[in-house]
Amino acid sequence: MSTFSRRKFLTTAGLSTVSAIALNACGGSETPTTTTAASPTTTKAAAAPVNAADAPEVTKAKLGFIALTDASPLIIALEKGYFKKYGMTNVEVLKQASWGTTRDNIVLGSDAGGIDGAHILTPMPYLIAEGKITNGNKVPMYILARLNTNGQAISIANDFKDAKIALKSDALKDTFAKIKAGGKDLKCAVTFPGGTHDLWMRYWLAANGVDPDKDVSTIVVPPPQMVANMKAGNMEAFCVGEPWNARLIEQKSGYTALITGELWKDHPEKAFSLRADWVDKNPRAAMALLKAVLEAQVWCEDPANKEEMCKIVGADKWFKVPPAEILGRQQGKVDYGDGRTLDSTDLSMKFWKDNASYPFKSHDLWFLTEDIRWGYFDATLDTKALVDKVNREDLWKEAAKAIGKEADIPKSTSRGIETFFDGVKFDPENPKAYLDGLKIKKV
């Protein structure tokens, strides 16, 4: 299996960027400034006394984020002074223009002008560690925490409202087939090949009888540019995290076919990941960062803090999105944009509740299995060995105990058998049976 072409990725993402910027120049306001860095925020919180034995080896770290609501724990850890609390007094949380930028800056490392770690799509640390998206350059990575569960969506052009395309849609295959037969190339946008949004889009299409590699074209567009590109007619559907689906509805430029909590309830999403060499060299500093992020996740989970969280992350230096457009779906209130509504916090983004922060190894195994399904990894990959190498749930447990959350540590690193909206089950004890039972796949 050939490694995904970095040149192909950059070309695709670059074309999408050009179209979005062109639209923005004509008066659109969907695309935040595509700067690679936001200035570090100065918080009023003073650093708490740190036990000498726990004092970090360094007080500086550079962390990347994409303008998505699930980056909130990193932003809150900075704004609320949690990093300083644990002695990390010079942390920078830097805006990345795309997941490709995040990858490139992680490969560089902070010593070469890049970053030490990031808010990242869960499969990416595995793809980076194996050199699959870095031209064969294997950069060892660790996943220290899951940042959230749920909170993504698949949105679709207004043209499909009459067909009532939604979660489970008998009309999807026939509708797409008729459009393709008419000579139009159907485009479904995702944020990074092999990433979470790519896998949600592919799973949804395949479960409804559409082959994502043969029946449509899967293109790459950075999250903040999804709305602009949909308005420009550059795609029929996209999968991305919030607040961009809600923003699409607000601007009446499309509608939400499904939220991903419906596709797989409490599914894993983003991760907090660091370069392995940085963690190995600075274990106490890494632990300090992790404790700060976990405390920020607890804060973000509290319903009483949702409005303040949205005001903070919605600011121009972070997302450049009105807080009201972020808050609704954080509270479980979903306007699909086609007449349907939902009010369910149980399907909304979770940062801590229901073990949202714990990096279950069984979930990472599913991501690797799906990436094998679609050809991003070889079928011969020793998935268990790779998960054991990258997933540092042992550090998560240590940090949880340190912040007084020992009672929230799961009894197992597997969440057990998972069930998807189409009735398909994934048993982490037998991923091959899951893969063999899938009708549409590359392998």
Secondary structure, 3 states (H helix, E strand, C coil): CCCCCHHHHHHHHHHHHHHHHHHHHCCCCCCCCCCCCCCCCCCCCCCCCCCHHHCCCCCEEEEEECCCHHHHHHHHHHHCCHHHHCCCCEEEEEECCCHHHHHHHHHHCHHHCCCCEEEEECHHHHHHHCCCCCCCCCCCEEEEEECCECCEEEEECHHHCCCCCCCCCCHHHHHHHHHHHCCCCCEEEECCCCCHHHHHHHHHHHHCCCCCCCCCEEEECCHHHHHHHHHCCCCCEEEEECCHHHHHHHCCCCEEEEEHHHHCCCCECEEEEEEHHHHHHCHHHHHHHHHHHHHHHHHHHCHHHHHHHHHHHCCCCCCCCCHHHHHHHHCCEEECCCCCEEECHHHCCECCHHHCCCCCHHHHHHHHHHHHHCCCCCCCCCHHHHHHHHECHHHHHHHHHHCCCHHHCCCCCCCCCEECCCCCEECCCCHHHHHHHCCCCCC
